[in-house]
Amino acid sequence: MHQEITLRKVQEIMSKYYLQRDLERGLYATFTWLIEEIGELAESILNQNKKAQEEEIADVLAWLASLANLLSIDLEKAFKQKYLNPQPP
């Protein structure tokens, strides 16, 4: 059975399981983890490893959600504001 997942749900999951740890780690260290995961994603792309790409994409999303939690940014709201109603150039 597949469950519908929204960006808000992703952020809630990360908050439920990891917010305390993220708070203890701090904003800059959490940001550094996100950058590390982006590096791992880049490596999986260069190696053309589809399984690793899927795992690293998930990790990047998870760490982005953790960072958004620390910054008190609603990831889904921010995405919608930026990309669903784009302003003309």
RAJOQUI-V228320 format. One record per residue. N is the residue number from 0. RES is the residue in one letter. SS is DSSP state (a for helix, b for strand, c for the rest). PHI is phi in whole degrees, 0 to 359 (none if undefined). D_CENTER is the distance of its C-alpha to the mean C-alpha in Angstrom with 2 decimals. Layout:
BEGIN
N	RES	SS	PHI	D_CENTER
N	RES	SS	PHI	D_CENTER
END
This chain:
BEGIN
0	M	c	none	23.57
1	H	c	261	20.28
2	Q	c	256	18.48
3	E	c	296	17.03
4	I	c	238	13.34
5	T	c	249	12.10
6	L	a	299	8.97
7	R	a	298	11.05
8	K	a	295	11.68
9	V	a	303	8.20
10	Q	a	296	8.08
11	E	a	296	11.66
12	I	a	299	11.30
13	M	a	296	9.11
14	S	a	295	11.71
15	K	a	302	14.54
16	Y	a	265	14.10
17	Y	a	231	12.56
18	L	a	301	13.26
19	Q	a	299	16.67
20	R	a	296	15.70
21	D	a	296	13.06
22	L	a	298	15.91
23	E	a	294	18.34
24	R	a	290	16.40
25	G	c	98	15.94
26	L	a	299	13.87
27	Y	a	290	14.95
28	A	a	291	14.62
29	T	a	294	11.02
30	F	a	299	10.48
31	T	a	298	12.69
32	W	a	298	10.76
33	L	a	300	7.76
34	I	a	297	10.79
35	E	a	299	12.36
36	E	a	294	9.81
37	I	a	295	10.20
38	G	a	298	13.85
39	E	a	294	13.90
40	L	a	296	12.55
41	A	a	301	15.33
42	E	a	297	17.78
43	S	a	293	17.19
44	I	a	291	17.78
45	L	a	298	20.88
46	N	c	275	22.11
47	Q	c	54	21.61
48	N	c	260	20.36
49	K	a	300	18.90
50	K	a	299	18.07
51	A	a	295	16.22
52	Q	a	300	14.37
53	E	a	298	13.22
54	E	a	295	12.22
55	E	a	288	10.40
56	I	a	300	8.50
57	A	a	297	7.49
58	D	a	296	6.84
59	V	a	299	4.77
60	L	a	298	2.50
61	A	a	298	3.83
62	W	a	291	4.26
63	L	a	297	2.65
64	A	a	296	4.05
65	S	a	298	6.58
66	L	a	297	7.40
67	A	a	300	7.93
68	N	a	299	10.01
69	L	a	295	11.95
70	L	c	270	12.68
71	S	c	55	13.71
72	I	c	248	12.00
73	D	c	280	11.78
74	L	a	302	8.82
75	E	a	296	11.10
76	K	a	297	14.09
77	A	a	298	12.93
78	F	a	297	12.09
79	K	a	299	15.44
80	Q	a	298	17.33
81	K	a	280	16.38
82	Y	a	248	16.68
83	L	c	272	18.93
84	N	c	227	21.65
85	P	c	296	21.63
86	Q	c	275	24.44
87	P	c	298	27.07
88	P	c	295	27.19
END
